[in-house]
Every structure is written in C-alpha cells, then in structure tokens.
C-alpha cells in the first residue's frame, strides 16, 4: 500500500505553496513531500471531475490551494494513509447523487471500510450483541461474532455502555468498532477474546460517561456538517 504521508507538516507546506518547495531535509523527505503533493493534486482533479459544482467549495485559486492544505492535514489526522483508502472514497463519491464537494470529514468517512466489506456484522447488529453481552446475566456465557466486536465493546466499556441512551451508546460503540474494522481490513491480528471477558466495574459515574459520549456525538455531527 502506498503511504499518503507520515510527515504531515511537510505535506501541508507543499500544498500551501502550490509548488514543490526546496526543503532543507534529506532526499527521502523531499521525495515523500513530492509524492504527497502528487497524491493530493490527483485527488482534487478527480473530485473536480466527479463533482461538477466544485466551484461552490473552491471559487478561486487561493481557496483551491488553501483547501488542499486543509485536506492533507484532515486525511492524515483521520487515519487515511493509503492510496487504496483514497480510491475507496472516490468510488463512493462517484456513486453519490450529488454534484457538490464533500467536507473533509465526510470524505474521510468514505475512505473507511465498512464492516460488511471485511466480513463483519453491521454496526447495529454488533452493537446489539455488545449490549446483550454487557448484561450481568451473560457473564461467562458471552458469544461473540468476531474478536472485533469484543474489542470494540471492551474499548467502549462493558459497564459504561449500558448506562448510555441508544443514540449515545451506538455512537460510542461505532467509533470503537470502526477502529477494529480498519485493523481487520489492514490484516492485523486483533488477538483472542480473553477468557474473563468482563472487566472490573468502571470507576466513572453515569453522568461522566454520558457527558463523554455526548461530546463524541457532537464532534461526529459537526465533522459531518463541515
């Protein structure tokens, strides 16, 4: 897989200038910066072809170049680090019935594999199993579709997850589940499900858990609306 960037700041400098700057770094960093510049330029050309109303987002050259810098940073921070992921996002862009450029946050979501793509249960199905297995009556009798579901549940909190409303709980679980989905997609070993699935009780109170999940939900909504 071709890496998009491991030096985000250099990449941002490339697209802000619009030209390949003369970095004082070694040849490897220079080559990487050039590769990042080519990848982001190719991505934007493809987006302009797919979304004919692109001038609504990028009305002039200055806005166009500034957007490249924002997108490079967003892709890096959002975990989009391979050409395969970008190709996946572009394929989904082509399938959408709209002429407008997606926000960086929405495009990052398009670059992420879905559970079904890697043979895992859908988010809601996995969440329902997580909720069943969080119940004290299921202790020692848990059944998991896949280690990814277990690890996502553990990350969300066996004792925290049931305290949340369905909306907040699903949002919290989905965030952790997507991490595991990406790991499966990359071929990583998730590790086995421990024999003692349920951890010790969380020290967080219900209000603390709820406030944390609410913050995640708000962040997700604001990211999608950009």
C-alpha positions as CSV (number, residue, x, y, z in Angstrom):
1,X,0.0,0.0,0.0
2,X,1.3,3.4,-0.9
3,X,1.5,5.7,2.2
4,X,0.0,9.2,1.7
5,X,2.0,10.8,4.5
6,X,4.0,10.3,7.6
7,X,5.2,13.9,7.8
8,X,2.1,15.9,7.8
9,X,3.7,19.3,8.3
10,X,5.9,18.9,5.2
11,X,2.8,17.9,3.2
12,X,0.9,20.9,4.3
13,X,3.8,23.1,3.2
14,X,3.7,21.5,-0.2
15,X,0.1,22.2,-1.0
16,X,0.0,25.7,0.6
17,X,2.8,26.9,-1.7
18,X,1.3,25.2,-4.8
19,X,4.8,24.2,-5.8
20,X,7.4,21.7,-4.6
21,X,9.5,23.7,-2.2
22,X,13.2,23.3,-1.6
23,X,13.2,21.6,1.8
24,X,16.3,21.6,3.8
25,X,15.7,18.0,4.7
26,X,17.2,14.9,3.3
27,X,16.3,13.4,-0.1
28,X,13.9,10.9,1.4
29,X,11.7,13.6,3.0
30,X,11.9,15.6,-0.3
31,X,10.7,12.5,-2.2
32,X,7.9,11.9,0.2
33,X,6.8,15.5,0.1
34,X,6.7,15.3,-3.7
35,X,4.7,12.1,-3.5
36,X,2.2,13.8,-1.2
37,X,1.8,16.7,-3.5
38,X,1.1,14.5,-6.4
39,X,-1.5,12.4,-4.5
40,X,-3.4,15.5,-3.3
41,X,-3.3,17.1,-6.7
42,X,-4.6,13.9,-8.3
43,X,-7.3,13.6,-5.7
44,X,-8.5,17.2,-6.3
45,X,-8.5,16.7,-10.0
46,X,-10.6,13.6,-9.7
47,X,-13.0,15.4,-7.3
48,X,-13.5,18.2,-9.8
49,X,-14.4,15.7,-12.5
50,X,-16.8,13.8,-10.2
51,X,-18.5,16.8,-8.6
52,X,-19.2,19.4,-11.3
53,X,-20.4,22.0,-8.7
54,X,-16.9,22.1,-7.2
55,X,-16.6,25.9,-7.6
56,X,-19.1,26.3,-4.8
57,X,-16.4,25.0,-2.5
58,X,-13.4,26.4,-4.3
59,X,-14.4,29.6,-6.0
60,X,-10.8,30.7,-6.9
61,X,-7.2,29.6,-7.0
62,X,-6.5,30.8,-3.5
63,X,-9.4,28.9,-2.0
64,X,-8.4,25.8,-4.0
65,X,-4.8,25.8,-2.7
66,X,-5.9,26.5,0.9
67,X,-8.4,23.6,0.7
68,X,-5.6,21.2,-0.3
69,X,-3.7,22.1,2.9
70,X,-6.8,21.5,5.0
71,X,-7.5,18.2,3.3
72,X,-3.9,16.9,3.6
73,X,-4.0,17.6,7.4
74,X,-7.5,16.2,7.8
75,X,-6.7,13.0,5.9
76,X,-3.5,12.5,7.9
77,X,-5.3,13.1,11.2
78,X,-8.3,11.0,10.1
79,X,-6.2,7.9,9.5
80,X,-6.4,7.9,5.7
81,X,-2.9,6.7,4.9
82,X,-3.1,4.6,1.8
83,X,-3.9,5.1,-1.8
84,X,-6.4,2.2,-1.5
85,X,-8.4,4.2,1.0
86,X,-8.5,7.3,-1.2
87,X,-9.6,5.2,-4.1
88,X,-12.4,3.8,-1.9
89,X,-13.5,7.3,-1.1
90,X,-13.5,8.4,-4.7
91,X,-15.6,5.3,-5.7
92,X,-18.2,6.2,-3.1
93,X,-18.1,9.8,-4.3
94,X,-18.9,8.6,-7.8
95,X,-21.8,6.6,-6.5
96,X,-23.4,9.5,-4.7
97,X,-26.1,11.5,-6.4
98,X,-24.8,15.0,-5.8
99,X,-22.7,17.5,-7.6
100,X,-21.1,19.1,-4.6
101,X,-17.8,18.6,-2.9
102,X,-18.0,16.7,0.3
103,X,-16.4,18.1,3.5
104,X,-13.1,16.6,4.5
105,X,-14.8,14.8,7.4
106,X,-17.4,13.2,5.1
107,X,-14.7,12.1,2.6
108,X,-12.7,10.6,5.4
109,X,-15.7,8.5,6.3
110,X,-16.0,7.4,2.7
111,X,-12.4,6.2,2.8
112,X,-13.0,3.8,5.7
113,X,-14.1,0.2,5.0
114,X,-17.5,-0.8,6.2
115,X,-17.8,-3.9,8.5
116,X,-19.6,-5.8,5.7
117,X,-16.6,-5.2,3.4
118,X,-14.4,-7.3,5.7
119,X,-16.9,-9.9,6.6
120,X,-18.0,-8.4,9.9
121,X,-21.6,-7.8,11.1
122,X,-23.1,-4.4,10.5
123,X,-22.7,-1.8,13.3
124,X,-26.2,-2.1,14.7
125,X,-26.0,-5.9,14.8
126,X,-22.7,-5.8,16.5
127,X,-24.0,-3.2,18.9
128,X,-27.0,-5.3,19.9
129,X,-24.6,-8.3,20.6
130,X,-22.4,-6.0,22.7
131,X,-25.4,-4.8,24.7
132,X,-26.5,-8.4,25.4
133,X,-23.1,-9.4,26.5
134,X,-22.7,-6.4,28.8
135,X,-25.6,-7.7,30.9
136,X,-24.5,-9.2,34.2
137,X,-26.7,-12.3,33.5
138,X,-24.5,-13.1,30.4
139,X,-21.2,-13.2,32.4
140,X,-19.4,-16.4,31.5
141,X,-21.9,-17.2,28.7
142,X,-20.9,-14.5,26.2
143,X,-20.9,-15.3,22.5
144,X,-19.1,-13.0,20.0
145,X,-19.5,-12.8,16.3
146,X,-15.8,-11.9,16.0
147,X,-12.9,-10.6,18.2
148,X,-13.5,-7.2,16.6
149,X,-16.9,-6.9,18.3
150,X,-15.4,-7.9,21.6
151,X,-12.5,-5.5,21.4
152,X,-14.9,-2.6,20.4
153,X,-17.1,-3.4,23.3
154,X,-14.2,-3.5,25.7
155,X,-13.0,-0.2,24.4
156,X,-16.4,1.4,24.9
157,X,-16.7,-0.1,28.4
158,X,-18.6,-3.2,29.5
159,X,-20.1,-1.2,32.4
160,X,-20.2,2.2,30.7
161,X,-22.0,1.2,27.5
162,X,-25.3,0.1,29.1
163,X,-25.6,3.4,31.0
164,X,-26.0,5.4,27.8
165,X,-29.0,6.0,25.7
166,X,-29.2,4.1,22.5
167,X,-28.1,7.1,20.4
168,X,-25.1,7.9,22.6
169,X,-24.3,4.2,23.1
170,X,-24.4,3.4,19.4
171,X,-22.2,6.4,18.6
172,X,-19.6,5.4,21.3
173,X,-19.6,1.8,20.1
174,X,-19.5,2.7,16.4
175,X,-16.3,4.8,16.9
176,X,-14.5,1.9,18.6
177,X,-15.9,-0.7,16.2
178,X,-14.6,1.3,13.2
179,X,-11.1,1.2,14.6
180,X,-11.3,-2.6,14.8
181,X,-12.8,-2.8,11.3
182,X,-9.8,-0.9,9.9
183,X,-7.5,-3.2,11.7
184,X,-9.1,-6.2,10.1
185,X,-9.0,-4.5,6.7
186,X,-5.3,-4.0,7.2
187,X,-4.8,-7.6,8.1
188,X,-3.8,-7.0,11.7
189,X,-4.1,-9.7,14.4
190,X,-6.7,-8.5,16.9
191,X,-5.7,-11.1,19.4
192,X,-8.0,-13.7,21.0
193,X,-11.0,-12.9,23.2
194,X,-9.9,-13.2,26.9
195,X,-11.5,-15.9,29.0
196,X,-12.6,-13.3,31.5
197,X,-14.5,-11.1,29.2
198,X,-15.9,-8.6,31.7
199,X,-13.5,-6.2,33.3
200,X,-13.8,-4.7,36.8
201,X,-16.5,-2.1,37.3
202,X,-15.8,1.2,35.8
203,X,-15.0,4.0,38.3
204,X,-16.8,6.6,36.1
205,X,-20.2,7.7,37.2
206,X,-23.2,7.6,34.9
207,X,-23.1,11.5,34.3
208,X,-19.4,11.3,33.4
209,X,-20.0,8.5,31.0
210,X,-23.0,10.3,29.4
211,X,-21.1,13.6,29.1
212,X,-18.2,11.9,27.4
213,X,-20.4,10.1,24.9
214,X,-22.4,13.3,24.2
215,X,-19.2,15.1,23.4
216,X,-18.3,12.3,20.9
217,X,-21.7,12.6,19.3
218,X,-21.5,16.4,18.9
219,X,-18.0,16.0,17.4
220,X,-19.2,13.4,14.9
221,X,-22.2,15.7,13.9
222,X,-20.0,18.8,13.5
223,X,-17.5,16.8,11.4
224,X,-20.2,15.6,9.0
225,X,-21.6,19.0,8.6
226,X,-18.4,20.8,7.5
